[in-house]
């Protein structure tokens, strides 16, 4: 359980109180949630990682299949002539006997036979069999099954890590798009104002009541605002394309926004997921488990491997098949390495070093996550303060512009003062919009660093 920290609690209360007055689009926030779900469903890179997870699951099934009997159909056919041979003198041995028998019986019942020369090559010989094999003792199979299961866990953690990063990227891209849209509206409003001023100065110049310099100065200001408006529109177009890219949609698809409603929001609950439960740490711990399993595999190399097999088949010449050709053969195989040039001992030392590297990586990543969470909290508090300050600045700039505009219309203030007040107002409006979405982006960043977003499975 996370310890109570009065400073963090006070900061949370401050941020939540500040957020209660933040203008936020109710429909836009709802649309953003839908976009996040759409991105988690359609993003191409996420689909690739899901395929990698499925591959790991299939590898686990393959590892389990090695514990089941293996049945294979085998067949051999051989036929040859010539080459080495062995002479069998059956004629020399039996012909004298047969001759004596014929003399005793006064008949030819026992004919003379020739000596035999037998080749080593079989003639028209086949051997067809069904072999069933089964591992009896094989530690490699057990450890390999464990490693494959751990590989599946690693792929699951990798998918979750990418999902959380994708949520942050989608939210950040959405807020960047809203920032660009707000900037366009501000510049359009400012352009309408300076165009109106150009018309007034042009009319005064025609009536001889103004200097050409005032008209040229207002005309130049209008062109400058047009240039900034064009840049804002380009930024908006690029932000739209990138956002749709993350969602795997047409790059020019319309993005649903509505900034007419208000919504209160709150900072993420940083106590939802303990730091030790973060997917990044679980991923490294699983990698450590795999290294430990590999070490165990190397140590178990000295354990003998025992396999059994059973052959059921038939073998004969000239494709004969009868009771004499059918056979069965049962066997047990033993494999035990005796000496391999100290290769296994070196491999064991190498596995131990890999485990130590993983431990250091785990400690370093833990500290990095702690640092990132702390920085994200501070950034959010800073952006809230900056947003509140920008609101006050906008109020002052609006009041100042109203006074200068009124004085300019009455001839009390100069055109330079009017343009300066207008620039301050536009700058303040842009700053407020920028600070607002900076704050929302900081909130999304803290949500990512605390892994508080609930992933849908």
RANORFEN-V747414 format. One record per pair of residues at least 24 apart in sequence whose ideal C-beta (glycine too) atoms are under 10 Angstrom apart, sorted by the first residue. I is the first residue (numbers start at 0). J is the second residue. D is the distance in Angstrom with one decimal. If there is no record, write none. Layout:
i,j,d
I,J,D
I,J,D
//
This chain:
i,j,d
0,270,8.3
0,273,8.8
1,269,7.8
1,270,5.1
1,273,7.7
1,274,9.1
7,269,8.2
7,373,9.9
7,376,7.4
10,266,8.9
10,376,7.2
10,377,9.0
10,379,8.8
10,380,5.6
10,383,9.4
11,265,8.6
11,266,6.3
11,268,9.3
11,269,8.7
11,376,9.1
11,379,10.0
11,380,9.4
13,266,10.0
13,380,7.3
13,383,7.4
13,384,8.8
14,264,9.8
14,265,8.0
14,266,5.1
14,376,9.2
14,379,6.5
14,380,6.2
14,382,9.5
14,383,5.3
14,384,9.5
14,438,9.2
14,442,8.8
14,445,9.8
15,263,8.5
15,264,8.8
15,265,5.3
15,266,6.6
15,383,9.7
16,383,9.4
17,266,9.9
17,380,9.2
17,382,9.9
17,383,4.7
17,384,8.0
17,386,7.5
17,387,6.0
17,438,8.7
18,262,9.5
18,263,6.1
18,264,5.1
18,265,6.2
18,266,7.4
18,379,10.0
18,383,7.3
18,386,9.4
18,438,8.3
18,439,9.7
18,442,8.4
19,263,4.9
19,264,8.7
19,265,8.9
20,261,9.1
20,263,8.2
20,386,9.7
20,387,8.4
20,390,8.4
21,261,8.3
21,262,8.3
21,263,7.3
21,264,6.8
21,383,8.6
21,386,7.1
21,387,9.2
21,390,9.3
21,435,6.8
21,438,7.3
21,439,8.4
22,258,7.6
22,259,9.7
22,260,8.9
22,261,5.6
22,262,8.5
22,390,9.5
22,431,9.4
22,435,7.3
23,258,8.5
23,260,8.2
23,261,6.5
23,262,4.4
23,263,7.5
23,264,6.0
23,435,8.1
23,438,9.8
23,439,7.5
24,177,7.9
24,255,9.9
24,256,6.5
24,257,5.4
24,258,4.7
24,259,7.5
24,260,6.0
24,261,8.2
24,262,6.9
25,257,7.7
25,258,9.6
25,259,8.8
25,260,3.9
25,261,6.9
25,262,4.4
25,263,9.8
26,255,7.5
26,256,7.7
26,257,3.9
26,258,8.6
26,259,8.1
26,260,6.1
26,262,9.0
27,173,8.1
27,174,9.7
27,177,7.0
27,254,9.4
27,255,7.5
27,256,5.0
27,257,5.7
27,258,6.5
27,259,9.6
27,260,8.3
27,262,8.6
28,173,9.8
28,257,9.8
28,260,9.2
28,262,5.7
28,264,7.4
28,439,9.3
29,255,9.0
29,257,9.2
29,260,9.8
29,262,9.0
30,173,8.5
30,254,8.1
30,255,4.2
30,256,6.9
30,257,7.7
31,169,7.8
31,170,6.5
31,173,5.4
31,174,8.7
31,177,9.4
31,254,9.9
31,255,8.9
31,256,9.2
31,439,9.5
31,443,9.5
32,170,9.8
33,255,8.0
34,169,6.0
34,170,8.7
34,172,9.2
34,173,6.5
34,242,7.9
34,243,9.8
34,245,8.8
34,246,6.3
34,248,9.6
34,254,8.1
34,255,7.9
35,162,9.8
35,165,8.3
35,166,5.5
35,167,9.8
35,169,5.4
35,170,7.0
35,173,8.8
35,245,9.9
35,246,9.3
35,443,10.0
35,452,8.4
35,455,9.6
36,166,9.7
36,169,9.7
36,455,7.0
37,169,8.7
37,245,9.6
37,246,5.4
37,247,8.7
37,248,8.0
38,162,9.3
38,165,5.9
38,166,7.7
38,168,8.2
38,169,4.7
38,170,9.7
38,172,9.5
38,173,10.0
38,242,9.2
38,245,5.6
38,246,4.8
38,247,7.8
38,248,9.3
39,161,9.8
39,162,6.0
39,165,6.6
39,166,7.3
39,169,8.6
39,246,9.7
39,454,7.8
39,455,6.9
40,246,9.0
40,247,9.0
40,455,9.2
41,245,9.3
41,246,6.0
41,247,4.2
41,248,7.5
42,161,8.6
42,162,8.9
42,165,5.8
42,168,9.2
42,169,8.6
42,244,9.4
42,245,6.4
42,246,7.0
42,247,5.7
43,244,9.3
43,245,9.5
43,247,5.4
44,161,6.9
44,164,9.8
44,165,7.8
44,245,9.3
44,247,9.3
45,158,7.3
45,161,6.0
45,162,6.7
45,164,9.9
45,165,6.1
45,245,10.0
45,247,9.2
46,247,8.4
47,161,9.4
48,154,7.5
48,155,9.9
48,157,6.1
48,158,4.9
48,159,9.6
48,160,9.2
48,161,5.5
48,162,8.8
48,165,10.0
49,154,8.9
49,158,6.3
49,161,9.6
50,154,9.8
51,150,10.0
51,153,9.8
51,154,5.5
51,157,7.5
51,158,8.1
52,150,9.7
52,151,7.2
52,152,10.0
52,153,9.3
52,154,4.0
52,155,6.2
52,156,9.9
52,157,7.8
52,158,5.6
53,151,9.7
53,154,8.6
54,150,9.4
54,151,9.6
54,154,7.9
55,147,7.4
55,148,9.2
55,149,9.6
55,150,4.9
55,151,4.6
55,152,8.7
55,153,7.5
55,154,4.4
55,155,8.5
55,157,9.7
56,147,9.0
56,148,9.6
56,150,9.2
56,151,5.5
56,154,8.0
56,155,9.5
57,147,9.6
57,151,9.7
58,143,9.6
58,146,9.5
58,147,5.1
58,148,9.7
58,150,6.6
58,151,7.9
58,154,9.8
59,143,9.8
59,144,7.4
59,145,9.9
59,146,9.4
59,147,4.3
59,148,5.6
59,149,9.4
59,150,7.4
59,151,5.4
60,147,8.6
61,143,9.5
61,144,9.6
61,147,7.6
62,140,7.4
62,141,9.5
62,142,9.7
62,143,5.2
62,144,4.4
62,145,8.7
62,146,7.9
62,147,4.2
62,148,8.0
62,150,9.5
63,140,9.2
63,143,9.8
63,144,6.0
63,147,8.2
63,148,9.3
64,140,10.0
64,144,9.8
65,134,7.0
65,137,8.0
65,139,9.0
65,140,4.9
65,141,9.7
65,143,7.6
65,144,7.9
66,133,8.8
66,134,7.1
66,137,8.9
66,140,6.3
66,141,8.6
66,144,7.7
67,133,8.2
67,134,9.6
68,131,5.6
68,132,7.0
68,133,4.7
68,134,9.2
68,307,9.5
68,308,9.8
68,309,9.3
69,130,8.2
69,131,7.1
69,132,4.9
69,133,7.3
69,134,8.8
69,306,9.7
69,308,9.0
70,129,6.6
70,130,7.4
70,131,5.1
70,132,8.2
70,133,9.8
70,309,9.7
71,128,9.1
71,129,7.3
71,130,5.0
71,131,8.0
71,132,7.6
71,308,9.7
71,310,9.9
72,127,7.9
72,128,7.9
72,129,5.6
72,130,8.0
72,312,9.4
73,126,8.1
73,127,7.4
73,128,5.3
73,129,7.5
73,130,5.7
73,310,8.1
73,312,7.7
74,125,7.3
74,126,7.1
74,127,4.5
74,128,7.5
74,129,9.8
74,312,8.6
75,121,9.9
75,124,8.2
75,125,6.8
75,126,4.4
75,127,7.7
75,128,8.6
75,312,9.7
75,314,8.3
76,121,9.6
76,123,8.3
76,124,7.2
76,125,4.9
76,126,7.9
76,127,8.7
76,318,9.3
77,120,7.3
77,121,5.1
77,122,8.7
77,123,8.5
77,124,5.1
77,125,7.9
77,126,8.1
77,316,9.9
78,120,7.6
78,121,6.8
78,122,5.7
78,123,4.7
78,124,6.5
78,125,9.1
78,316,8.8
78,317,9.9
79,118,7.3
79,119,8.4
79,120,3.1
79,121,6.9
79,122,7.1
79,123,9.5
79,124,9.1
80,118,6.3
80,120,6.3
80,122,6.9
81,118,6.8
81,119,9.7
81,120,7.3
82,118,6.3
82,119,6.2
82,120,5.8
83,118,7.3
83,119,5.0
83,120,8.6
84,115,9.7
84,116,5.1
84,117,6.0
84,118,4.6
84,119,6.7
84,120,9.0
85,115,8.9
85,116,7.4
85,117,5.3
85,118,8.3
85,119,7.5
86,114,6.4
86,115,7.3
86,116,5.2
86,117,7.9
87,114,6.8
87,115,4.3
87,116,7.5
87,117,6.2
88,113,9.9
88,114,5.0
88,115,8.1
89,113,8.1
89,114,6.2
89,115,5.5
90,114,4.4
90,115,7.9
121,314,9.7
121,316,6.9
122,316,6.3
122,317,8.3
123,315,9.5
123,316,5.4
123,317,5.2
123,318,7.5
123,319,9.9
124,314,7.3
124,315,7.4
124,316,5.0
124,317,8.5
124,318,9.6
125,312,9.7
125,313,7.9
125,314,6.5
125,315,6.8
125,316,7.8
125,317,8.9
125,318,6.3
125,319,9.0
125,320,9.3
125,324,9.0
126,310,9.7
126,312,6.6
126,313,7.8
126,314,4.0
126,315,8.6
126,324,9.6
126,326,9.3
127,311,9.8
127,312,5.3
127,313,5.7
127,314,7.4
127,315,9.8
127,320,9.2
127,324,9.5
128,309,9.7
128,310,4.6
128,311,6.4
128,312,2.6
128,313,7.5
128,314,7.8
128,326,8.2
128,327,9.0
128,328,7.8
129,309,8.6
129,310,7.1
129,311,5.1
129,312,6.5
130,308,5.8
130,309,7.2
130,310,5.1
130,311,8.3
130,312,8.3
130,328,8.9
130,330,9.8
131,307,8.8
131,308,6.6
131,309,4.7
131,310,8.0
131,311,8.0
131,329,9.9
132,306,6.0
132,307,7.0
132,308,4.3
132,309,7.9
132,310,9.6
132,330,9.5
132,332,8.8
133,306,7.0
133,307,5.4
133,308,7.6
133,309,8.6
134,304,7.5
134,305,7.6
134,306,5.3
134,307,8.2
134,332,9.9
135,304,8.6
135,305,4.4
135,306,6.3
135,307,5.6
135,331,7.7
135,332,9.4
135,333,9.8
136,302,7.2
136,303,6.6
136,304,6.1
136,305,4.2
136,306,8.3
136,333,9.0
136,334,9.8
137,299,9.8
137,302,8.8
137,303,9.4
137,304,4.9
137,305,7.5
137,306,7.2
137,334,9.1
138,295,8.6
138,296,7.5
138,298,9.3
138,299,4.0
138,300,8.3
138,301,9.5
138,302,5.0
138,303,9.4
138,304,7.7
139,296,6.5
139,299,7.4
139,300,8.3
139,302,9.1
139,304,7.4
140,304,9.2
141,292,9.9
141,295,9.5
141,296,9.2
141,299,8.6
142,292,5.6
142,293,8.0
142,294,9.8
142,295,5.8
142,296,4.2
142,297,9.4
142,298,9.7
142,299,6.7
143,292,8.7
143,296,7.5
144,292,9.8
145,288,8.5
145,289,8.8
145,291,9.8
145,292,5.2
145,295,8.4
145,296,9.0
146,288,8.8
146,289,5.7
146,290,9.8
146,291,10.0
146,292,4.9
146,293,7.0
146,295,9.6
146,296,7.7
147,289,9.7
147,292,9.8
148,285,9.9
148,288,9.7
148,289,9.9
148,292,9.5
149,284,9.9
149,285,5.5
149,286,8.4
149,287,9.7
149,288,5.3
149,289,4.9
149,290,9.8
149,291,9.5
149,292,6.7
150,285,8.4
150,286,9.8
150,289,7.1
151,285,9.5
152,281,7.8
152,282,8.5
152,284,9.4
152,285,4.9
152,286,9.9
152,288,8.4
152,289,9.3
153,281,9.0
153,282,6.0
153,283,9.6
153,284,9.9
153,285,4.9
153,286,6.6
153,288,9.3
153,289,7.5
154,282,9.6
154,285,9.7
155,278,8.6
155,281,9.1
155,282,9.2
155,285,9.1
155,456,9.9
156,277,9.4
156,278,4.6
156,279,7.9
156,280,9.2
156,281,5.2
156,282,4.1
156,283,9.1
156,284,9.2
156,285,6.6
156,286,9.6
157,278,8.1
157,279,9.9
157,282,6.5
157,285,9.9
158,278,8.9
158,454,9.3
159,277,9.7
159,278,4.6
159,279,9.5
159,281,8.8
159,282,9.0
159,450,8.8
159,454,6.2
159,456,9.2
160,277,8.9
160,278,4.8
160,279,6.2
160,281,9.4
160,282,6.9
160,450,9.3
161,278,9.5
162,278,9.0
162,452,8.5
162,454,5.5
162,455,9.0
162,456,9.9
163,277,9.5
163,278,7.3
163,279,9.4
163,446,8.6
163,447,5.7
163,448,9.5
163,450,6.1
163,451,9.5
163,452,6.3
163,454,7.3
164,447,7.0
165,245,7.1
165,246,9.8
165,447,10.0
166,443,7.7
166,446,7.7
166,447,7.0
166,452,5.3
166,454,8.3
167,440,8.9
167,443,5.5
167,444,6.6
167,445,10.0
167,446,7.4
167,447,4.2
167,448,9.0
167,452,8.6
168,241,9.1
168,242,9.3
168,245,5.8
168,443,9.3
168,447,9.3
169,242,7.3
169,245,5.4
169,246,7.2
169,443,8.9
170,439,7.7
170,440,7.2
170,442,8.6
170,443,4.0
170,444,8.9
170,446,8.1
170,447,8.8
170,452,9.4
171,241,9.8
171,242,9.4
171,245,9.6
171,436,9.3
171,439,9.1
171,440,5.3
171,443,6.2
171,444,7.9
171,447,9.5
172,238,6.7
172,239,9.1
172,240,9.8
172,241,5.5
172,242,4.2
172,243,9.1
172,244,8.6
172,245,5.9
172,246,9.1
172,254,9.6
172,440,9.8
173,238,8.8
173,242,6.1
173,245,9.3
173,246,10.0
173,254,7.5
173,255,10.0
173,256,8.5
173,436,9.1
173,439,8.9
173,440,9.4
173,443,9.0
174,238,9.4
174,242,9.9
174,435,8.7
174,436,4.2
174,437,8.2
174,438,9.2
174,439,5.1
174,440,5.0
174,441,9.9
174,442,9.5
174,443,7.4
175,234,8.4
175,235,9.4
175,237,9.2
175,238,4.8
175,239,9.8
175,241,7.9
175,242,7.8
175,436,7.2
175,440,7.9
176,234,9.2
176,235,6.8
176,236,9.8
176,237,9.4
176,238,4.1
176,239,5.9
176,240,9.8
176,241,8.4
176,242,5.4
176,243,9.7
176,254,5.9
176,256,7.7
176,436,9.3
177,235,9.6
177,238,8.7
177,254,8.8
177,256,6.3
177,258,7.5
177,432,8.2
177,435,8.6
177,436,5.8
177,439,8.4
178,231,9.5
178,234,8.4
178,235,8.9
178,238,7.8
178,429,9.1
178,432,6.1
178,433,6.1
178,434,10.0
178,435,8.2
178,436,4.5
178,437,8.4
178,439,9.6
178,440,9.1
179,230,9.8
179,231,6.2
179,232,8.1
179,233,8.9
179,234,4.6
179,235,3.7
179,236,8.4
179,237,8.2
179,238,4.9
179,239,8.2
179,432,9.6
179,436,9.6
180,231,8.8
180,232,9.8
180,234,9.7
180,235,5.9
180,238,8.5
180,239,9.2
180,254,8.6
180,256,6.6
180,258,8.1
180,432,9.1
181,231,9.2
181,235,9.6
181,256,9.8
181,258,7.6
181,428,8.3
181,429,8.0
181,431,8.9
181,432,4.0
181,433,8.4
181,435,8.1
181,436,7.8
182,227,8.5
182,228,8.7
182,230,8.9
182,231,4.3
182,232,9.1
182,234,7.2
182,235,7.7
182,425,9.8
182,428,8.9
182,429,6.0
182,432,6.6
182,433,8.1
183,227,9.9
183,228,6.8
183,229,9.9
183,230,9.9
183,231,4.8
183,232,5.9
183,234,8.6
183,235,5.8
184,231,9.1
184,258,9.0
184,428,9.0
184,432,8.8
185,227,9.5
185,228,9.2
185,231,8.2
185,424,9.2
185,425,6.1
185,426,9.4
185,427,9.6
185,428,4.6
185,429,5.7
185,431,9.3
185,432,6.8
186,224,6.1
186,225,8.5
186,226,9.6
186,227,5.5
186,228,4.0
186,229,9.0
186,230,8.8
186,231,5.4
186,232,8.7
186,425,7.4
186,428,9.4
186,429,8.5
187,224,9.1
187,228,6.5
187,231,8.9
187,232,9.7
188,224,9.9
188,424,9.4
188,425,8.2
188,428,8.0
189,220,9.4
189,221,9.5
189,223,10.0
189,224,5.3
189,227,8.3
189,228,8.2
189,421,6.7
189,422,8.5
189,424,7.8
189,425,4.6
189,426,9.9
189,428,8.2
189,429,9.6
190,220,9.8
190,221,6.9
190,222,10.0
190,223,9.8
190,224,4.7
190,225,6.3
190,227,8.8
190,228,5.9
190,425,9.8
191,224,9.5
192,220,9.8
192,221,9.5
192,224,8.7
192,400,9.4
192,404,8.9
192,417,9.8
192,421,6.2
192,424,8.8
192,425,8.8
193,217,6.6
193,218,9.0
193,219,9.7
193,220,5.2
193,221,4.5
193,222,9.2
193,223,8.6
193,224,5.5
193,225,9.1
193,417,9.8
193,418,8.0
193,421,6.9
193,422,9.9
193,425,9.6
194,218,9.7
194,220,9.8
194,221,5.8
194,224,8.6
194,225,9.4
195,221,9.7
196,220,7.7
196,221,7.9
196,404,9.5
196,407,8.7
196,414,8.0
196,417,7.2
196,418,8.1
196,421,8.1
197,221,5.3
197,222,9.8
199,407,9.5
199,408,8.7
200,414,7.5
208,410,9.8
209,414,8.8
210,414,9.2
212,414,8.5
213,413,8.7
213,414,4.9
213,415,9.4
213,417,9.9
214,414,9.4
216,414,6.0
216,415,7.7
216,418,7.3
217,414,6.7
217,417,8.9
217,418,7.5
219,418,9.6
220,414,9.1
220,417,9.7
220,418,5.6
220,421,8.0
220,422,8.4
223,418,9.9
223,422,9.5
224,421,9.2
224,422,9.4
224,425,8.0
227,425,8.7
227,429,9.5
231,429,9.3
258,432,9.9
264,438,9.6
264,439,8.0
264,442,7.2
265,442,8.9
266,376,8.4
266,379,6.3
266,380,9.2
266,383,9.0
266,441,9.4
266,442,6.2
266,445,6.5
266,446,8.5
266,449,9.5
266,451,9.3
267,375,9.3
267,376,9.8
267,379,9.1
267,442,7.0
267,443,8.8
267,444,9.7
267,445,5.5
267,446,4.3
267,447,8.9
267,448,8.9
267,449,5.5
267,450,9.2
267,451,4.1
267,452,7.7
268,446,9.4
268,449,7.8
268,451,5.6
269,372,7.1
269,375,9.2
269,376,7.5
269,445,7.5
269,446,9.2
269,448,8.6
269,449,4.3
269,450,9.3
269,451,6.5
270,449,8.5
270,451,8.6
271,446,9.8
271,449,7.0
271,450,7.5
271,451,4.5
271,452,8.9
271,453,8.0
272,449,6.8
272,450,4.6
272,451,6.5
272,452,9.6
272,453,9.7
273,450,9.5
274,365,7.0
274,368,6.1
274,369,6.7
274,372,7.7
274,449,9.0
274,450,8.9
275,365,8.2
275,368,9.9
276,450,8.0
277,364,8.7
277,365,8.7
277,368,6.0
277,372,9.6
277,448,9.6
277,449,9.1
277,450,5.6
278,450,7.0
278,454,9.5
279,361,9.7
279,364,5.8
279,365,8.9
279,367,8.5
279,368,6.4
279,450,8.7
280,361,6.7
280,364,6.3
280,365,6.3
280,368,7.2
282,361,9.8
282,364,8.9
283,357,6.4
283,358,9.1
283,360,5.6
283,361,4.7
283,362,9.6
283,363,9.4
283,364,5.9
283,365,8.9
284,357,8.5
284,358,10.0
284,361,6.7
285,357,9.8
286,353,9.2
286,354,9.7
286,356,9.7
286,357,5.6
286,360,8.1
286,361,8.9
287,353,9.0
287,354,6.3
287,355,9.9
287,356,9.4
287,357,4.2
287,358,6.9
287,360,8.6
287,361,6.8
288,354,9.8
288,357,9.2
289,353,9.5
289,354,9.8
289,357,8.9
290,350,6.2
290,351,8.8
290,352,9.5
290,353,4.9
290,354,4.7
290,355,9.4
290,356,8.5
290,357,5.8
290,358,9.7
291,350,8.2
291,351,9.7
291,353,9.5
291,354,6.2
291,357,9.0
292,350,9.5
293,346,8.8
293,347,9.6
293,349,9.4
293,350,5.3
293,353,7.7
293,354,9.0
294,346,9.0
294,347,6.5
294,348,9.8
294,349,9.2
294,350,4.0
294,351,6.5
294,353,8.3
294,354,6.8
295,347,9.9
295,350,8.9
296,346,9.4
296,347,9.9
296,350,8.6
297,342,9.9
297,343,6.0
297,344,8.8
297,345,9.6
297,346,5.0
297,347,4.8
297,348,9.6
297,349,8.7
297,350,5.9
297,351,9.7
298,343,8.5
298,346,9.7
298,347,6.3
298,350,8.9
300,335,9.6
300,336,6.3
300,339,8.5
300,342,9.5
300,343,5.1
300,344,10.0
300,346,8.6
300,347,9.0
301,335,7.9
301,336,7.4
301,337,9.6
301,343,7.9
302,335,8.3
302,336,10.0
303,333,5.8
303,334,6.6
303,335,4.1
303,336,9.0
304,332,8.1
304,333,7.4
304,334,4.5
304,335,7.4
304,336,9.4
305,331,6.5
305,332,7.0
305,333,5.6
305,334,7.9
305,335,9.4
306,330,9.0
306,331,7.3
306,332,4.7
306,333,8.4
306,334,7.9
307,331,5.1
307,332,7.6
308,332,7.2
368,448,7.4
368,449,9.5
368,450,9.0
369,448,9.7
370,448,9.4
371,444,8.9
371,445,9.6
371,447,8.7
371,448,4.7
371,449,9.4
372,445,7.7
372,447,9.7
372,448,4.6
372,449,5.9
372,450,9.3
373,448,8.8
374,444,8.9
374,445,9.4
374,448,7.8
375,441,7.1
375,442,9.2
375,443,9.6
375,444,5.0
375,445,4.2
375,446,8.6
375,447,7.7
375,448,4.2
375,449,7.5
376,441,9.3
376,444,9.8
376,445,6.2
376,448,8.3
376,449,8.7
377,441,9.5
377,445,9.7
378,437,9.0
378,438,9.4
378,440,9.2
378,441,4.8
378,442,9.6
378,444,6.7
378,445,7.6
378,448,9.6
379,437,9.8
379,438,7.2
379,439,9.8
379,440,9.5
379,441,4.3
379,442,6.0
379,443,9.7
379,444,7.6
379,445,5.1
379,446,9.7
379,448,10.0
380,438,9.9
380,441,8.7
380,445,9.8
381,437,9.2
381,438,9.2
381,441,7.9
382,434,6.7
382,435,9.0
382,436,9.4
382,437,4.9
382,438,4.0
382,439,8.5
382,440,7.9
382,441,4.4
382,442,8.3
382,444,9.6
383,434,9.1
383,437,9.8
383,438,5.8
383,441,8.2
383,442,9.1
384,434,9.4
384,438,9.4
385,430,8.7
385,431,9.9
385,433,9.1
385,434,4.9
385,435,9.7
385,437,7.1
385,438,7.5
385,441,9.8
386,430,9.4
386,431,7.4
386,432,10.0
386,433,9.2
386,434,4.1
386,435,5.7
386,436,9.4
386,437,7.5
386,438,4.9
386,439,9.4
386,441,9.8
387,434,8.6
387,438,9.5
388,430,9.0
388,431,9.6
388,434,7.8
389,427,7.1
389,428,9.3
389,429,9.3
389,430,4.7
389,431,4.3
389,432,8.6
389,433,7.8
389,434,4.3
389,435,7.9
389,437,9.6
389,438,9.8
390,427,9.3
390,430,9.6
390,431,6.1
390,434,8.3
390,435,9.0
391,427,9.6
391,431,9.7
392,423,9.0
392,426,8.9
392,427,5.1
392,428,9.8
392,430,6.6
392,431,7.5
392,434,9.4
393,423,9.8
393,424,7.9
393,426,9.5
393,427,4.3
393,428,6.3
393,429,9.7
393,430,7.4
393,431,4.9
393,432,9.6
393,434,9.8
394,427,8.6
394,431,9.7
395,423,8.9
395,424,9.9
395,427,7.8
396,420,7.8
396,421,9.6
396,422,9.5
396,423,4.8
396,424,4.7
396,425,8.7
396,426,7.5
396,427,3.8
396,428,7.9
396,430,9.2
396,431,9.5
397,423,9.5
397,424,6.2
397,427,7.5
397,428,8.7
398,424,9.8
399,423,6.7
399,424,7.7
399,427,9.4
400,424,4.4
400,425,9.4
400,427,9.0
//
